[in-house]
Amino acid sequence: MEGYEETVDNPYVPASGIERWPGWSWLDEYLWVSCDIIADLADERLKQRPLVATVARLEPGDRALAVGPAQRSTWRALGNGSYMHQSVVAFGSPAFVLGSMATSALGNSARRRAAANNAQPRWVTDGSGEITVTTRKVYFGHPQCPLDLAWDGLDTIDLVAPEVFQTTFRNIHNGQQTTVQLHTPWASLLFVLAAVTAFPAHPRLLGRGWIPPDFEQRCTDIGRPCRPAGHLLLNRGH
């Protein structure tokens, strides 16, 4: 399999020579490697894959499958709706007093609107880092907002874009439901590993919606046939 050894040596760049294939993107290349990993999963051959170097802590029996870049976003509000109401005491002419009160009222109104806006949940970018994808979890390394998500600890999963894996889980620190997105070229791999482990009836898994319908044909067209990972998954054990 051309480019496979480079996948192991440099997980950020799965293969070289991409310029030789017009219309082939880096996201396509990551997906090609993801299909290779998923096919080994379906064939129960993950232990035969070369080791992938990672700084993430691995539990006994776990195995790193891929390492790469990611950006974390969290669905949350920036504030709770509160703001500092400022009062003004002015002395002087009636015009000066009225002007000071009007300025204070405008300032309070602006702060109230900003506080109300910040209380509305939205996607907030938390930071960029490195993810390690293993047979059991995904680890996102970041000094302020790390993630250590076991596949069987997730409440919902989806692949909302080719490069965006979205999941909901219960935060062990505050007990609250948390929804995050990981923007990464390994998004399809994350989705499939989580689905196989904890969501085997997920419609996107059963319908092979995690891979473009023309991807395998495009791989064949450029002379790099892709292993039929989706088919192998659905027929695993039969």
N, C-alpha and C positions, 0 to 999 in steps of 0.2 A: 504494500500500500504506500504509494508515493507520498512523502512528506510526514509519515507517521513518526519517525524517529525525532524529527524536529519538534513535533508536538510535545514529546517528553522533555526535550532539552530546554525548550522555551515555550511554556504554556501560553504566554501572551500572544505569540505568533505561531499558530498551529502549523503553517507550512510556508515554504518560500516559493518564489516563482509565480506569485499570483498574477503578475502582469501578463503572463502568457495566456490567460484565459479571459478574453473580453466579456464583459457583463457579469463577471464573477466578483463578489464583494468579500470583504473580510468577514461579514456576518455569515455569508454562505460557507466560508471555510470553517468557522467555528461550528456551524450546524453539521457539516460533513463529519468532523471529528466527533461531535455529539452522537451522531447516528452510529458511528463505529463503537463508541462506548456503550450505547444502549443495546446494540446488537450483541455485544459481549455479555451484557446483563441478561438478555433473553436467553442466550446460549449457556448461561452459568459459567462464563469464562473470565469474569472480572479479575480473579486472582492471578490469571496468566498475563495480565497487562503489566508493562513496566511500571516501576514505582514513579510517582510524581512528587517532586520536592515541594515542601510547604513548611512555613513557620507555625502553622496552626497546631494546637495540641490535639492529638488523636487518641480516642479511647481504644483500649485493647480490642483487637479484632476489626477495627474500622480501617478504611483504606481511602486515601486521597485519589480522586479520579481526574480532577482538573483544578487549575489555579488560574485566576485572571482578574481583570479590572471590573469594578462595579461602582455604582453610585446608589446610595440609599436615599429614599424619600419616604416620609411618614405622613399619613392623613391625620392632621391635627390642627387645632386652633393656635394662634400665636398669643392669645390672651384670654381672660375670662370675662371680659365686658366691663371691668371696673376701670375707673380713671380718676385722676386727682382733680377735684373741683376747686377752683381758685376763686376766692372772694377778694374784692378790692375795697379799700377805704381811702377815699380821695377828699382832699380839702382844697378849696380855691373857688374860682368863679363857677357859676352854674354850668357854663359851657365846658369847662375843664372836667368837672365832676361827671357830667353826662357822657363826655367823650371817654373817660376812663372806664365808666361802667359798661359802655358799649363795647369797648375793646376787650374787657374781661369776659363779657357774654359771648363774643365771637370766639375767643380762645377756648372757653368751656364747651361751646358747641362743636368746635373742631375736634377737641379731645374726645368728646362723647361719640362723634361719628367714627373716629379712628378706633376707639375701644370696641364699638359695635362691630366694625369691620374685622378687627383682629379676633373677635370671638367666633367668627364663622370658620368652620373647618376647611382646609384646603391642603393640597399636596405641598409639603415643605421639604426642600432639599436639605438633608442633614450632613452630607459629606461624601467624599469618594475614598475608596480603599481597595483592598484586595480580598477576593473571596476564595475560599477553599471549598470545593465540592467533594463530598465523600459519599460512601454508600449509605450513610445514616443521616447526614445533615449538611447544611451549608453554614460556613463560618465567614462572617464579614468583619475584617479587621479594621478598626478605626479607634483612635484614642478617646473620642467623646461619645460615639454612638455605635459600639460594636453590636453584632448580632451572633447568636449561636442557636440556630434553629434546627431542631431534630425533625425529620420528616413526620414522625408519628405524633408530634406535639402541635401540629398545625391544625387550625379549625377550618380554613378555606384556602383554596389555591386557584390560580388562574394564570394564563398567559395572555395578558391584555394587549401585547404588541410583540412582534418577533424578538425584541430585545428587552422585554419588560416582564418580569415574574412578580406577581402580586400574591400576598398571603395575609391572612388574619390569624392571630394567636393571642393567648392570654399572657400578659406581661407578668413574669414571676415576681417582679419587684413591687408592683402596685395592684396587681390583680385585675387590671383593666384590659379590655379588648383593644388590641393594637393592630392597625393595618399598615403594612409597609410595601414598598415596591423596591426591587433591585433591578436597576438598569444595567444589564450585562450581556455580552454576546453569548454567555452560557445559559441564557434564560430558558431555552427549550430543554436543556439537560436538567436544570433545576425542576422544571415542571414535571417531566417524566419520572424522575427519581422519587419525587414527593407523591405523585399519583400512584405509581406502582406500589409504594409502601403503604399509603394510607387512604388513597382515593381510587381504588381499582375500577370503579364504575363511573368515573368522571367522564362526562360526554366528550370532552376534548381529547381524552385518551382513547376512548373506544372509537371515536370518529376520526382519529388520527389528525385532529385539528392543530396539533403542535408543530406540524411540518407542512410547508407549502405543497399543494398537490402536484406541482410540476417539478419538484426539487430533484427527485431521483432521475427523471428524464434529462434535466439540465446537466446533472453529474455525468450521465452517460454521454451526452453530446460533447462535453469537453474532454472526454477520454478518462474520467476518474469515476468509475461506477461507485455508487453509494450502496452500502449494505442495507437491505430492506428492513430497517429497524422497526418501523411501525407494524409491518406484517408479522415479523418475528415475535413482537410483544403480544399481539392478539392471539397468536397460535402457540404461545408458550404452554408447555405441559400437555399438548395434544399430539 
